[in-house]
């Protein structure tokens, strides 16, 4: 999917390397959210990351509409974590 997208054409390295970087990012974000370390900042990064993924998926083809909807669910979960962090700090 990455190699056929807009990103695949502009990456300075292989799509396989990019997928590995995505996996490490997802692992780190998951662990940080799980242990509760700087949840507001990690959740904000997760929203930015998932919005970027959603844009790449949505721009690649309209056949991925269900994938976009699936990623929107994760965006709303991350936004809920951010909102919860703001309400706890008040």
MORA-V678530 format. One record per residue. N is the residue number from 1. RES is the residue in one small letter. D_CENTER is the distance of its C-alpha to the mean C-alpha in Angstrom with 1 decimal. Layout:
N RES D_CENTER
N RES D_CENTER
This chain:
1 x 15.3
2 x 14.2
3 x 17.8
4 x 18.8
5 x 16.3
6 x 16.9
7 x 14.8
8 x 17.1
9 x 20.1
10 x 19.1
11 x 17.7
12 x 20.5
13 x 20.0
14 x 19.7
15 x 16.8
16 x 17.5
17 x 16.9
18 x 13.6
19 x 12.5
20 x 14.0
21 x 12.1
22 x 8.7
23 x 10.6
24 x 11.8
25 x 8.7
26 x 7.6
27 x 11.3
28 x 11.8
29 x 9.3
30 x 10.9
31 x 14.2
32 x 14.1
33 x 13.2
34 x 15.9
35 x 18.5
36 x 17.9
37 x 17.9
38 x 17.0
39 x 14.9
40 x 14.9
41 x 13.5
42 x 10.9
43 x 9.8
44 x 10.0
45 x 7.8
46 x 5.1
47 x 6.0
48 x 6.4
49 x 3.4
50 x 2.5
51 x 6.1
52 x 6.6
53 x 5.7
54 x 7.8
55 x 10.3
56 x 10.8
57 x 11.3
58 x 13.5
59 x 15.4
60 x 16.3
61 x 18.4
62 x 19.2
63 x 19.7
64 x 16.0
65 x 16.4
66 x 15.9
67 x 12.6
68 x 11.5
69 x 13.2
70 x 11.5
71 x 7.9
72 x 9.9
73 x 11.1
74 x 8.0
75 x 7.8
76 x 11.5
77 x 11.4
78 x 9.5
79 x 12.0
80 x 14.7
81 x 14.2
82 x 14.5
83 x 17.5
84 x 19.0
85 x 18.9
86 x 20.6
87 x 23.2
88 x 24.0
89 x 24.7
90 x 27.2
